[in-house]
Amino acid sequence: MLERAVDGLQQVQETLAGLTRVLSPGPGGSAGNPGTTARRRAGGPALTRREHRVLTLVAAGLSNREIAQVENISDKTTKNYVHALLLKLGVTNRTKAAFTALSEGLVDPRECGRARTPAPRAGTPVPAPGVPGPRKPPGGGNR
């Protein structure tokens, strides 16, 4: 019976150590950085809205270039976000980041499924369903 109690205590210690690792701030920032809107899910790290969106896109399998296009940011900015996420999650590559995000409930799998569809920009007209978009001029318009 004493062995079970010791095993249980060790599991609690390991869980707390893992949570401490995940919740601790990365270099150059704090977990409770004022001035940012943080998202904390199920004991996960505090993420800004943009970091959460980028993590969702990473988990959906998008490349840095694709993420940059969807989010309308530069490739370099995307790379910086992905690097910051790797540090916050305590992982070494984007595959592990995606696995961690999905397995720990940091992102919604349904969001990942919808992630490849960029949201329309403000002021951009969105055609009604079944209405064709603008036509390209004959010859592709590239001269």
C-alpha positions in Angstrom: 0.0 0.0 0.0 2.9 2.3 0.8 4.4 1.6 -2.6 1.1 2.7 -4.3 1.1 5.9 -2.4 4.8 6.6 -3.4 4.0 5.8 -7.1 1.0 8.1 -7.0 3.1 10.9 -5.5 5.8 10.5 -8.1 3.1 10.7 -10.9 1.8 13.9 -9.3 5.4 15.4 -9.2 6.0 14.5 -12.8 2.7 16.1 -13.9 3.5 19.2 -11.9 7.0 19.3 -13.4 5.5 19.0 -16.9 3.0 21.8 -16.2 5.7 24.0 -14.9 7.7 23.5 -18.1 4.7 24.3 -20.3 3.6 27.3 -18.3 7.0 28.9 -17.8 7.7 31.9 -20.0 10.0 31.6 -23.0 13.1 33.7 -23.4 12.4 37.4 -23.7 8.8 37.2 -22.4 6.6 36.4 -19.5 3.7 34.1 -19.3 1.5 37.0 -18.2 2.7 39.6 -20.6 0.5 42.6 -20.2 -0.6 44.2 -23.4 -1.3 41.0 -25.2 -4.5 39.0 -25.3 -3.5 35.6 -24.0 -5.2 32.3 -24.6 -4.6 29.6 -22.0 -6.2 26.2 -22.7 -6.3 23.2 -20.4 -3.2 24.2 -18.5 -1.3 25.0 -21.7 0.9 28.0 -22.3 -0.4 31.5 -22.7 -0.7 32.3 -26.4 -1.7 35.5 -28.2 -4.5 35.3 -30.7 -2.0 35.3 -33.5 0.1 32.6 -31.9 -3.0 30.5 -31.4 -4.0 30.9 -35.1 -0.5 30.1 -36.3 -0.4 27.0 -34.0 -3.7 25.9 -35.5 -2.3 26.3 -39.0 0.8 24.4 -38.1 -1.4 21.6 -36.7 -3.3 21.7 -39.9 -0.1 20.9 -41.8 0.5 24.2 -43.5 4.0 25.3 -44.4 5.4 28.6 -43.3 4.8 30.1 -46.7 1.2 28.9 -46.7 0.7 30.3 -43.1 2.2 33.6 -44.3 -0.3 33.8 -47.2 -3.3 32.8 -45.1 -2.4 35.3 -42.3 -1.2 38.0 -44.7 2.2 38.3 -42.9 5.7 37.9 -44.2 7.5 34.5 -44.3 10.0 35.8 -41.8 7.3 36.9 -39.3 5.7 33.4 -39.7 9.1 31.8 -39.0 9.4 33.9 -35.8 5.9 32.9 -34.6 6.6 29.2 -35.2 10.0 29.5 -33.4 8.3 31.2 -30.4 5.6 28.5 -30.3 8.3 25.8 -30.3 9.9 27.4 -27.3 6.6 27.9 -25.5 5.5 24.3 -26.1 9.0 23.0 -25.2 9.3 21.0 -28.4 12.0 20.8 -31.1 10.0 20.7 -34.4 6.6 21.6 -35.9 5.5 18.0 -36.0 5.9 17.7 -32.2 4.2 21.1 -31.9 1.2 19.9 -33.9 1.0 16.7 -31.9 1.2 18.6 -28.6 -1.4 21.2 -29.7 -3.9 18.5 -30.7 -3.2 16.0 -27.9 -3.3 18.6 -25.1 -6.4 20.4 -26.5 -4.6 23.6 -27.3 -6.3 23.8 -30.7 -9.6 22.5 -31.9 -9.3 19.8 -34.6 -12.3 21.3 -36.4 -10.4 24.6 -36.6 -7.5 22.7 -38.2 -9.9 21.3 -40.8 -11.1 24.8 -41.7 -7.7 26.4 -41.4 -6.9 26.2 -45.1 -9.7 28.6 -45.9 -8.5 32.2 -45.2 -11.0 34.5 -43.6 -12.0 37.4 -45.9 -10.3 40.7 -45.2 -12.5 43.6 -43.9 -14.0 45.4 -46.8 -13.4 42.6 -49.3 -16.7 41.6 -51.0 -17.5 37.9 -50.5 -19.6 36.4 -53.4 -22.8 34.7 -52.4 -22.8 30.9 -52.6 -23.3 29.7 -56.1 -22.4 33.1 -57.6 -19.2 32.9 -59.7 -16.3 35.2 -58.8 -14.8 37.8 -61.1 -13.7 36.6 -64.5 -10.1 36.8 -65.8 -9.5 38.5 -69.1 -8.9 36.2 -72.1 -5.2 35.1 -72.2 -4.8 35.3 -68.4 -4.1 39.0 -68.4 -0.4 38.5 -68.1 1.4 40.4 -70.8 
